[in-house]
Structure formats: structure tokens, C-alpha cells
Amino acid sequence: MAAKIKRTDQVQVLTGKDRGRRGEVRQVLGDQDRAIVTGVNMIKKHQRSGGPERPGGIIDMEAPIQLSNLAVVCRSCDQAARVGFRVLEDGRKVRFCKKCNEAID
């Protein structure tokens, strides 16, 4: 099955405390249907010191967010849009924006 949201996609949060915020997908956790988005769903983690290279304390980090709460932002129309799939004449399968009908890289 092809993924509608991939790493390095620009996405917008649809629901939750960060609704409307945009960020880049850093990692997709496919087995959990979640993604880690830069600057979205920030939590505070109490971390133990791991020596001089990793100091202890309270750190801010991104928590995974459900894929159903994210929408891909189309580069051509700059809106959060639903994603469809299309097979081109040369046999490649590409994603496309259902609002402006343009291919998403």
C-alpha cells in the first residue's frame, strides 16, 4: 500500500491542541499509524543524565501524532488537501492534490 504522507512532506494539523500549525514530517511510524512532525505536539520529558554528552533535565521534544490528524500541504495551491493516487503513462504511480489536481513530489 502506498503512503499518503511521507518523510519531508509539509503537513498541517487538522485537530487537537496544535490545530492549524504546519511542519515538516521528520519520521513516519507506519506500524503505529503515526508521524513525528517538527515543532508540533511538543511534550516535556524528564531525562536522566547520560554523561557529559547528554545532560539531564527537562527537555522539549516532539511526540508522535496520529496520521489521520494530518493533511499534506500542496505546494502549488498552498492549502491542506486530500491526496489521491494516479498512474502516469510511463507506469509511475504518483500522488496528486485533489483540490488543484497537481502532482505532489
ZITAKA-V392074 format. One record per backbone hydrogen bond with DSSP energy under -1.0 kcal/mol. CO is the residue of the C=O (numbers start at 1). NH is the residue of the N-H. If there is no record, write none. Layout:
BEGIN
[[CO,NH] [CO,NH]]
END
This chain:
BEGIN
[[6,9] [9,25] [10,73] [11,23] [12,71] [13,20] [16,19] [18,21] [21,13] [23,11] [24,38] [25,8] [27,36] [28,30] [29,34] [33,67] [34,29] [35,65] [36,26] [36,27] [37,40] [41,63] [43,61] [45,59] [47,57] [54,50] [57,47] [59,45] [61,43] [65,35] [66,69] [67,70] [69,14] [71,12] [72,81] [74,78] [79,74] [82,98] [84,96] [86,94] [88,91] [92,88] [94,86] [95,104] [96,84] [97,101] [102,97]]
END
